[in-house]
Amino acid sequence: MTQYADPCLALVRPVQSLTPQGCQGCLLLGSPWVHLRLCLTRGHVGCCDSSPNKHARRHAAADAHPIVQSLKPGEEPVPGKRAPDPPASLPRCTPPPRA
């Protein structure tokens, strides 16, 4: 059996949310958000793509941190979720090849 190493898993670290009360950028701007995403590399909390400012995507693009986890209350966390459509500069998180 061939071992598969997803390059994105190397970016995942144990993190604490830096701003558990909400989106870091929106809190500074006084702007609303829809859902929150936690960066699993640094702990940055940003708003989702349905939010006006899309801070989670901006953080992923600026800092090359494509792995996020939802912080929606009542939603089961799903570690390893890749930010949708990351810029080409980010590692591509691909499923393992089929056996």
C-alpha positions in Angstrom: 0.0 0.0 0.0 1.4 3.4 -1.0 1.5 6.1 1.6 -0.1 9.4 0.6 1.1 12.7 2.0 -1.3 15.6 1.6 0.9 18.7 1.5 -1.8 20.7 3.3 -1.8 18.5 6.4 1.7 19.8 7.2 0.1 23.2 7.7 -2.3 22.0 10.4 -1.3 22.8 14.0 -3.1 22.8 17.3 -4.5 26.3 17.6 -6.6 28.5 19.8 -8.8 31.1 18.2 -7.2 34.5 18.4 -10.6 36.3 18.5 -13.2 33.9 19.8 -15.8 36.6 20.0 -15.8 37.0 16.2 -14.1 37.8 12.9 -10.9 39.7 13.7 -11.2 42.0 10.7 -15.0 42.6 11.1 -14.6 43.4 14.8 -12.0 46.1 13.9 -14.3 47.5 11.2 -17.6 47.1 13.1 -18.9 45.0 10.2 -21.3 42.1 10.4 -20.4 38.5 9.4 -22.4 35.4 8.4 -20.2 32.5 9.5 -16.8 32.2 11.0 -13.8 30.1 9.9 -10.8 29.2 12.0 -7.4 29.0 10.4 -5.8 25.7 11.5 -2.3 27.0 11.0 -2.4 30.2 13.1 -5.7 30.5 14.8 -6.9 33.5 12.8 -10.7 33.9 12.9 -12.2 35.3 9.7 -15.6 35.6 8.1 -16.8 33.2 5.4 -17.3 33.9 1.7 -21.0 34.7 2.3 -19.9 37.6 4.5 -19.4 41.0 2.9 -15.6 41.1 3.7 -14.5 37.5 3.2 -11.7 37.9 5.7 -11.0 34.1 6.0 -10.3 33.9 2.2 -8.1 37.1 2.4 -6.1 35.6 5.3 -5.7 32.3 3.4 -4.4 34.1 0.3 -2.2 36.6 2.1 -0.6 34.1 4.5 -0.8 30.8 2.5 -2.9 29.1 5.1 -5.6 27.2 3.2 -6.9 24.9 5.9 -9.9 26.1 7.9 -12.5 24.8 10.3 -16.1 26.2 10.8 -16.8 28.0 14.0 -20.6 28.0 13.4 -22.4 27.3 16.7 -23.9 23.8 16.7 -21.9 22.7 13.6 -19.5 19.8 14.1 -16.0 20.9 13.4 -14.5 19.4 10.3 -10.7 19.7 10.5 -9.0 19.7 7.2 -11.5 21.7 5.2 -9.8 23.6 2.5 -10.7 27.1 1.7 -12.6 27.0 -1.6 -10.8 28.0 -4.7 -7.5 29.0 -3.2 -5.1 31.1 -5.2 -2.6 29.2 -7.3 0.2 30.1 -4.9 -1.3 27.9 -2.2 -0.7 24.2 -2.0 -3.3 22.1 -3.7 -5.0 19.8 -1.2 -5.9 16.8 -3.3 -7.5 13.5 -2.4 -5.3 10.5 -2.4 -4.9 8.6 -5.7 -7.4 5.7 -6.1 -5.9 2.3 -5.6 
